[in-house]
């Protein structure tokens, strides 16, 4: 089951967006018409830009989440050392809104070394790369979610060893995950 949200305002900062992501999960699991079909133990968050920063805030607030994926995330907070949720940070080499050197890379490096984590930087991509069809973003995001939300170790092969290709500028991880 996937739920998407609109923010309350385009001006909502990442912490507020994280709260909104968690409120959406709470709605989905407690009140929605499909709540009986949702496994509360298999929840994840994902967001783009300030929503990506929000996914880090949500993961920091709710360590019971199974996965988090900030997509070209933006957040003024750079230290995520208290996050306990497996996190795939996706950045874009040519991002002028949330440059990887001041957002995605510090996010990744601040996550605990003991955490299942990965950093994927899209080659020659801009901030909006995750908002258009993108095979690389889809392949590794789905693999991350399958691996950590579904605990399906068959997806380790797509994450470890480090993926390579012309679409990937850089990849770092804490393999093996299993």
N, C-alpha and C positions, 0 to 999 in steps of 0.2 A: 504494500500500500504506500502510495506517495501522496503527500499533501504539499501544495505550494501556497505561499501567502503573499499578500501585498503588505507593505509596511503601513503603519498608521499615517506616516508623512514621509515624503522624500528627504526630509531633513533629519529624520531619526538617526541618532548616532549608533555605532555598533553595539554598545551595551543594551540599548533599548531594543535593537533588532534581535539580539540574543534572547532577551526576555520574551519577545513576540514569537520567536521560533519555539521556545519551550511552551508558551501558552497554546500554540497550535498543536503541539504533541499532546498536551494535557487535554485539549478539546477532543482530539482524535481518539484518545484512549478512554476518556471518562464520559463524554457527552454525545459524541457523534452517532449517527445511525449505524455505522460500521464498527463501533467500539468492541463488539463481541468477537470480531474477526482479527483484532490487533493483538499481537504478542507484545506486552509492555516491556519485556526483557530484550527486545530486538528493535531499538530505536536509534536513529542517527540524525544528524543535522548537516546541512550543506547550504552554503550561501555564496553570493558573488559580491565583490567590492565591500561596502560596509556590511552587507549581509554575510560576507566571508569573515569579517571581523566579528560579527555577531555569532557565527558558528563557533568561534574560539571562546567567546564569552559564555555561550550556552554550555560548551564542553567543560569549561572551568566551573560553572555553577552546578552542573549535573553530571557527576562522574559515573553514574549508572548508564549513560549513553554508550552505545557500542562502537560508534564511529563519528568522526567529524571531518568535513572537507571544506576548508576555506578556498574559494576560487578567486584568484587575483584579489586577495583580501586586503582591506584597509582597516587599520585600527591605530589609535594613538598609543595604546598599550603595546609594549614590545616584549614583555616578560610573561611567558606562559608556563613557567616551571611547575606550577601546581596542577596543570592539566593531567588527568589520568585516563583520558579517552584516546584510543588509537586515532591518529590524525594524519591525513594526507594533505599537505600544503601544496597548492598548485599556483605557480606564479607565471608571469609572462615576461620574456626578455626585454621587450620594448614597451613595457607598461610605463606611461608617463603620469598616470593618476596615482597608482600605488607601486612605485618602483620596487623591484625585488630586493634591492640593497637596503631599503629602509622599511620594508614590510614583510614579504614572504620569507626572505632569508633569516631575519631576526626572529620571526615567529618560530620557524623550524628549529633554529639553533637553541632557542630558549626552552623548547619542550624537553622534558627529562630524557637523558640518554637511555634510560631503562624502558622508555615507552615505545610501543610499536608506532613508528612514525616514518613518513617518507616525504621527500621534497621533489616535486617535478616542476621543472621550468620549461615552458613552451618556447621553442626556438622561433625567433623573429616574430613573436606574437605581441599583440597589444592588450590593453586592459579588458577590452570587450571580447577577447577570444572565447571565453567560456559561454558567451551568450548566443553564439552562432553554432550550427552543427560542427562538431569537432571530434573526430574519431579518437584522437589521443586522450582528450579529456574524458570522453565516454568510456573508452576501454579501461583506463586506470581507475576512474571513479567507480565504475561497476565492479571491477575486480576488488577494490578496497572494501566496498560495501558487502559484496558476497563473502569475502574473507572474514570480516569482523562482525558484521550483523548476523550473517547466516552461519558463521564459523565453518565455512566450507574451504578446507585446506587445498582443494583442487585449484583454487585461484592463486595460491602462492607462486605458481609457475609464471604468472604474468607480472608479479611484483619482485620476485627474487629468482635469479640474480637481477641486478639493475637493468631495466629496459633501455634499449638504445634505438636510435633511428634519427632521421633528419628532422623530425618534428620535435625532438627533445634536445634542448640546450644542455640541461644538466639534470641528473637524478641522484639523490642520496637517500639512504634508508638505514634501517636497523635490522636487516635480514639476519637470520631467518625469523619468521613470525611464529612458526609452529613449535 
